[in-house]
Amino acid sequence: MTTSTARLPLSKRLGKRLERYRERLRFAASLRHIHGPRRRFAAPEEVTLVALVRNGSYYLDAFFDYYQGLGIRHFVFFDNGSDDDTITQIRKRPGTAILQSRLPWGAFENAFRSYAARRYATDRWCLIVDMDEIFDFQGRADIGLTGLVQYLSANGYTAFMAQMLEMFPKAPLRDVAKMPYPEVLEAFSFYDLSAISAYPYHSADTGLSFFLNQNHPKDANAPQVLFGGVRAKVFGEACCLTKHPLLFVGPAVQAGVHPHAASGVRVAPMTGLIKHYKFADDALARDRKSVETASIAHGEDKLRLERLSKQPDLSLWSEAARETPDIATLQDLGFLKASEDYDAYLREMSRKRTGPGKSVDG
């Protein structure tokens, strides 16, 4: 759980304020703008995508293909010291900007995301995703991202939550370690819902209540916060599966204050989906390097490394696995939350497209 600094003795509160001030100075000194527009460049009705990246060339082609297909035209990458051709590849793409800091990822990732969102998406909608995440939602094929943000704006919502679903292949992980990312998006077609725990949105048990208690609605209509999944089942990781990826960065909204949370937002009642491809791009080698450099504090990389080192032919597949997730099925299974009001909006949009007296199928 996160402890409020208001409960600490005065000397410790002052010490924490001084520590945060020093961190801000350190961040400011490290920051570089290395490509593209220096400030906000999306129109009011457009969505700006923000992604952290370090040696992400492996993902870029498929990442751009998907999110440009979703309607994104403005991409802001916060680079953490890539030494492959990531920056060169991004520079070739229109509608891109790159910021960079080489400060430790684990200690400053919240500052990276929050700063990029404020600098490039103030008074705009912002989609914050990682390079190995594919964001999806009910109605994507029919109304697109534009239709979704129109619904959210019209109803006064400033955040759309999503639940993260780990995708994996049936084959042992070592057999797909070198598989190109476009092929991963096809071959990693399985998911497992057998080890998931759900908590009320404002439960202290989530460890996120410091942030989530600043959000609305504070009633039973709020989506649940989910933990677990196949990584908990196989590796014992205490994974939070809930994120606030799509935000309107208005005056009261603080984006990216936690990898899984925003604060000061009005939360839509339905949830979207993030398909997560954690085990692409040689996950074992990546975890080994992460453990060697102690780059993250939560220890999940160590849990995976220990298990995969002992069982190199490990597969995440089991009889509990399901294949090819779709939004409707995940809603029926209780993993995603539907909304009657949003359903009605989708029906109305369909009626307008097809005309009176016609069905969606024409």
Secondary structure as the mmCIF struct_conf table of DSSP 4:
data_model
#
loop_
_struct_conf.conf_type_id
_struct_conf.id
_struct_conf.beg_label_comp_id
_struct_conf.beg_label_asym_id
_struct_conf.beg_label_seq_id
_struct_conf.end_label_comp_id
_struct_conf.end_label_asym_id
_struct_conf.end_label_seq_id
HELX_LH_PP_P HELX_LH_PP_P1 THR A 2 SER A 4
HELX_RH_3T_P HELX_RH_3T_P1 THR A 5 ARG A 7
BEND BEND1 LEU A 8 LEU A 8
HELX_RH_AL_P HELX_RH_AL_P1 LEU A 10 SER A 30
STRN STRN1 ARG A 32 HIS A 35
BEND BEND2 GLY A 36 GLY A 36
BEND BEND3 ARG A 38 ARG A 39
BEND BEND4 ALA A 42 ALA A 42
TURN_TY1_P TURN_TY1_P1 PRO A 44 GLU A 45
STRN STRN2 VAL A 47 VAL A 53
BEND BEND5 ARG A 54 ASN A 55
HELX_RH_AL_P HELX_RH_AL_P2 SER A 57 GLY A 69
TURN_TY1_P TURN_TY1_P2 LEU A 70 GLY A 71
STRN STRN3 HIS A 74 ASP A 79
BEND BEND6 ASN A 80 ASN A 80
BEND BEND7 ASP A 84 ASP A 85
HELX_RH_AL_P HELX_RH_AL_P3 THR A 86 ARG A 91
TURN_TY1_P TURN_TY1_P3 LYS A 92 LYS A 92
BEND BEND8 ARG A 93 ARG A 93
TURN_TY1_P TURN_TY1_P4 PRO A 94 GLY A 95
STRN STRN4 THR A 96 GLN A 100
BEND BEND9 LEU A 103 LEU A 103
HELX_RH_AL_P HELX_RH_AL_P4 TRP A 105 ALA A 121
TURN_TY1_P TURN_TY1_P5 THR A 122 ASP A 123
BEND BEND10 ARG A 124 ARG A 124
STRN STRN5 TRP A 125 ILE A 128
TURN_TY1_P TURN_TY1_P6 MET A 131 ASP A 132
STRN STRN6 GLU A 133 ASP A 136
TURN_TY1_P TURN_TY1_P7 GLN A 138 GLY A 139
HELX_RH_AL_P HELX_RH_AL_P5 ARG A 140 ALA A 154
TURN_TY1_P TURN_TY1_P8 ASN A 155 GLY A 156
STRN STRN7 ALA A 159 GLU A 166
STRN STRN8 PHE A 168 PHE A 168
BEND BEND11 LYS A 170 ALA A 171
HELX_RH_3T_P HELX_RH_3T_P2 LEU A 173 VAL A 176
TURN_TY1_P TURN_TY1_P9 ALA A 177 LYS A 178
HELX_RH_AL_P HELX_RH_AL_P6 TYR A 181 ALA A 187
STRN STRN9 PHE A 190 TYR A 191
TURN_TY1_P TURN_TY1_P10 SER A 194 ALA A 195
STRN STRN10 ILE A 196 TYR A 199
TURN_TY1_P TURN_TY1_P11 TYR A 201 HIS A 202
HELX_RH_3T_P HELX_RH_3T_P3 ALA A 204 THR A 206
BEND BEND12 GLY A 207 GLY A 207
HELX_RH_AL_P HELX_RH_AL_P7 SER A 209 LEU A 212
TURN_TY1_P TURN_TY1_P12 ASN A 213 GLN A 214
BEND BEND13 ASN A 215 ASN A 215
STRN STRN11 HIS A 216 HIS A 216
BEND BEND14 ASP A 219 ASP A 219
TURN_TY1_P TURN_TY1_P13 ALA A 220 ASN A 221
BEND BEND15 ALA A 222 ALA A 222
HELX_LH_PP_P HELX_LH_PP_P2 PRO A 223 GLN A 224
STRN STRN12 VAL A 225 GLY A 228
BEND BEND16 GLY A 229 GLY A 229
HELX_RH_AL_P HELX_RH_AL_P8 VAL A 230 PHE A 235
STRN STRN13 CYS A 240 CYS A 240
STRN STRN14 THR A 242 PHE A 248
TURN_TY1_P TURN_TY1_P14 PRO A 251 ALA A 252
STRN STRN15 GLN A 254 HIS A 258
TURN_TY1_P TURN_TY1_P15 PRO A 259 HIS A 260
STRN STRN16 ALA A 261 SER A 263
BEND BEND17 GLY A 264 GLY A 264
STRN STRN17 ARG A 266 ARG A 266
STRN STRN18 VAL A 267 HIS A 276
TURN_TY1_P TURN_TY1_P16 LYS A 278 PHE A 279
BEND BEND18 ALA A 280 ASP A 281
HELX_RH_AL_P HELX_RH_AL_P9 ALA A 283 THR A 293
TURN_TY1_P TURN_TY1_P17 ALA A 294 ALA A 294
BEND BEND19 ALA A 297 HIS A 298
HELX_RH_AL_P HELX_RH_AL_P10 GLU A 300 LYS A 310
TURN_TY1_P TURN_TY1_P18 PRO A 312 ASP A 313
TURN_TY1_P TURN_TY1_P19 GLU A 319 ALA A 320
STRN STRN19 ARG A 322 GLU A 323
BEND BEND20 THR A 324 THR A 324
HELX_RH_AL_P HELX_RH_AL_P11 ILE A 327 ASP A 332
TURN_TY1_P TURN_TY1_P20 LEU A 333 GLY A 334
BEND BEND21 PHE A 335 LEU A 336
HELX_RH_AL_P HELX_RH_AL_P12 GLU A 340 THR A 354
TURN_TY1_P TURN_TY1_P21 PRO A 356 GLY A 357
TURN_TY1_P TURN_TY1_P22 VAL A 360 ASP A 361
#
